[in-house]
């Protein structure tokens, strides 16, 4: 995983004697509808016949790719409401039917909005399918270190794909893990097999970036670079991020236990099996509406709950509200 400030000529994947490499590009993530990564895919669509296979439940991604000029968009199955977990079998079936050279968007960690991530064994199966079907992986890394509390562990899928000699794009955001919501900064990583492709890709990326931002803000990028390039700052930041993750996991465990004590219908083990700042509760639209209208507890329409917003003062109320949503006559 490259970091801000790394050399653009740093070597990466090698094949057929060509050293290969990766191309990092800083991006502004305030307006994802004009993201350079989607524009980059669109620029090469004529040659690659690129199509996108979208994440289920990510309507925002559909709009982003359409705004970039990629119109042929499909969804693959990911989250199963009944199992309250990832349905790998149906996910593989959908990817198996994708046309060759399709762009497959996958969450490397902290999947939004479900909070359910693929295991390393599941990644091994998926990467074999992607290689065999000649698909192109586009990985999302929105909250590195805020899923498991470890930078390397959260970035493992990206490193794994690169180690297999796969070309890929990885769109990374530092908004959550650095608190840069007002001055967002992102990182676009291009992993390529052949070094000879680096210059054309850089030319396209530079052209796209210049067309999007005449004078982009650099404050956020300087913050990220300063922290990641200084060993003392890095250790301190990693400790603080780990504390946040541990707090979220504790909240999940307490919430699950309170649901059990209240006798709330269903199983709630998925609360602690998921990671990151968000979790998929499994509540339906009517139950979510009940929470917002009757209890003033706000979730996304699909039942996604922001775990980081729960604290010792509102935890009991939230648990009771979810219990009422499942047991009351709506």
Beta strands, then each sheet from edge to edge (+ up, - down):
strand 1: 21-27
strand 2: 51-55
strand 3: 73-76
strand 4: 79-80
strand 5: 85-86
strand 6: 102-107
strand 7: 136-141
strand 8: 168-173
strand 9: 186-192
strand 10: 278-280
strand 11: 304-306
sheet 1: 1+ 9- 8+ 7+ 6+ 2+ 3+
sheet 2: 4+ 5-
sheet 3: 10+ 11-
end
